[in-house]
């Protein structure tokens, strides 16, 4: 379980970015974190695996302080973080070397590395790019390689910090499908996003506004009860059509399965 307990964070004293944040996420959940620009979403993501340290309160993974230097390798192996720009994560000039670099850092035996590399590339559908240069790939392919590098370390949690924001619609579609596939494999998925359509595939939504946690609940309740425009957010395409046509009754039960194709074909 990942637990935020009365977490406060600021970059400059007296200018809080996050205020009294309290929530917990169970292993196996699929959670979306949303909010307008400057709401604290990316800061929250970096606190999850210890890239940033809370000024007050605590962030714990299975009762271990994620900021404890003694447990940094353990935490980084358990919780992978995918950045908005995958090039920020690349160290080497070869896809295989990129994945091996992370494995060396967690001291995976040499005889086991190739198997992990092959498995990770297969999961993201990038086996044929094992010897390619990451910097020469498309945006979607770069994200897949960044994810493969994390997967090879066999994390239990992956945090996607606006990982789709620089991608075209087709690549976004593929990445959301990959998130769903990883979730089905038992990996906890936490996606930071400003695309409300992507929220439809998750099981839970956390809404941040001016550094405060405003909402924590199911997507259907989130979209039905909150004035999204007040938080700088736009309703998903499916919901806008639902309201425009003045449909009655509950929203479609198969939103999860249809959400990606709906926003892809807008």
HUQUI-V585843 format. One record per residue. RES is the residue in one small letter. PSI is psi in whole degrees, -180 to 180 (NA if undefined). Layout:
# HUQUI-V585843
res->RES psi->PSI
res->RES psi->PSI
This chain:
# HUQUI-V585843
res->x psi->136
res->x psi->124
res->x psi->124
res->x psi->121
res->x psi->103
res->x psi->48
res->x psi->131
res->x psi->141
res->x psi->143
res->x psi->150
res->x psi->-33
res->x psi->132
res->x psi->133
res->x psi->-4
res->x psi->78
res->x psi->137
res->x psi->-35
res->x psi->136
res->x psi->119
res->x psi->55
res->x psi->124
res->x psi->120
res->x psi->166
res->x psi->147
res->x psi->127
res->x psi->152
res->x psi->132
res->x psi->-2
res->x psi->164
res->x psi->107
res->x psi->137
res->x psi->135
res->x psi->121
res->x psi->167
res->x psi->163
res->x psi->175
res->x psi->135
res->x psi->11
res->x psi->-15
res->x psi->12
res->x psi->-51
res->x psi->-35
res->x psi->-43
res->x psi->-43
res->x psi->-43
res->x psi->-26
res->x psi->-24
res->x psi->-32
res->x psi->20
res->x psi->9
res->x psi->-31
res->x psi->155
res->x psi->130
res->x psi->139
res->x psi->-34
res->x psi->156
res->x psi->-169
res->x psi->153
res->x psi->120
res->x psi->142
res->x psi->114
res->x psi->48
res->x psi->5
res->x psi->129
res->x psi->121
res->x psi->-20
res->x psi->-2
res->x psi->115
res->x psi->-29
res->x psi->-23
res->x psi->8
res->x psi->-50
res->x psi->-39
res->x psi->-46
res->x psi->-44
res->x psi->-27
res->x psi->-35
res->x psi->-37
res->x psi->109
res->x psi->146
res->x psi->123
res->x psi->122
res->x psi->167
res->x psi->-45
res->x psi->108
res->x psi->-25
res->x psi->-20
res->x psi->-17
res->x psi->-11
res->x psi->135
res->x psi->-37
res->x psi->-177
res->x psi->17
res->x psi->135
res->x psi->-49
res->x psi->-44
res->x psi->-35
res->x psi->-43
res->x psi->-41
res->x psi->-35
res->x psi->-45
res->x psi->-37
res->x psi->-36
res->x psi->-37
res->x psi->-29
res->x psi->12
res->x psi->44
res->x psi->134
res->x psi->140
res->x psi->-39
res->x psi->-13
res->x psi->-16
res->x psi->-47
res->x psi->-39
res->x psi->-42
res->x psi->-41
res->x psi->-48
res->x psi->-43
res->x psi->-44
res->x psi->-44
res->x psi->-35
res->x psi->-41
res->x psi->-39
res->x psi->3
res->x psi->35
res->x psi->27
res->x psi->-39
res->x psi->-4
res->x psi->19
res->x psi->-32
res->x psi->10
res->x psi->164
res->x psi->125
res->x psi->-35
res->x psi->-13
res->x psi->1
res->x psi->165
res->x psi->169
res->x psi->-46
res->x psi->-39
res->x psi->-38
res->x psi->-43
res->x psi->-39
res->x psi->-38
res->x psi->-41
res->x psi->-40
res->x psi->-41
res->x psi->-41
res->x psi->-35
res->x psi->-44
res->x psi->-35
res->x psi->-25
res->x psi->-1
res->x psi->60
res->x psi->161
res->x psi->-20
res->x psi->143
res->x psi->129
res->x psi->122
res->x psi->106
res->x psi->89
res->x psi->44
res->x psi->-17
res->x psi->-4
res->x psi->-23
res->x psi->11
res->x psi->155
res->x psi->167
res->x psi->-42
res->x psi->-42
res->x psi->-36
res->x psi->-45
res->x psi->-47
res->x psi->-40
res->x psi->-39
res->x psi->-40
res->x psi->-39
res->x psi->-41
res->x psi->-45
res->x psi->-41
res->x psi->-43
res->x psi->-38
res->x psi->-40
res->x psi->-24
res->x psi->-3
res->x psi->4
res->x psi->134
res->x psi->129
res->x psi->127
res->x psi->114
res->x psi->127
res->x psi->124
res->x psi->153
res->x psi->4
res->x psi->107
res->x psi->-26
res->x psi->-34
res->x psi->-23
res->x psi->-27
res->x psi->-24
res->x psi->-6
res->x psi->171
res->x psi->-15
res->x psi->148
res->x psi->134
res->x psi->126
res->x psi->124
res->x psi->141
res->x psi->120
res->x psi->41
res->x psi->4
res->x psi->148
res->x psi->111
res->x psi->-33
res->x psi->143
res->x psi->104
res->x psi->-164
res->x psi->150
res->x psi->-42
res->x psi->-40
res->x psi->-39
res->x psi->-49
res->x psi->-26
res->x psi->-31
res->x psi->-20
res->x psi->141
res->x psi->89
res->x psi->-38
res->x psi->-30
res->x psi->-20
res->x psi->16
res->x psi->26
res->x psi->155
res->x psi->137
res->x psi->150
res->x psi->156
res->x psi->-45
res->x psi->-40
res->x psi->-37
res->x psi->-41
res->x psi->-41
res->x psi->-46
res->x psi->-39
res->x psi->-39
res->x psi->-2
res->x psi->45
res->x psi->151
res->x psi->163
res->x psi->-168
res->x psi->155
res->x psi->157
res->x psi->133
res->x psi->-20
res->x psi->29
res->x psi->-44
res->x psi->-47
res->x psi->-25
res->x psi->-12
res->x psi->-50
res->x psi->-45
res->x psi->-30
res->x psi->-49
res->x psi->-22
res->x psi->-33
res->x psi->17
res->x psi->NA
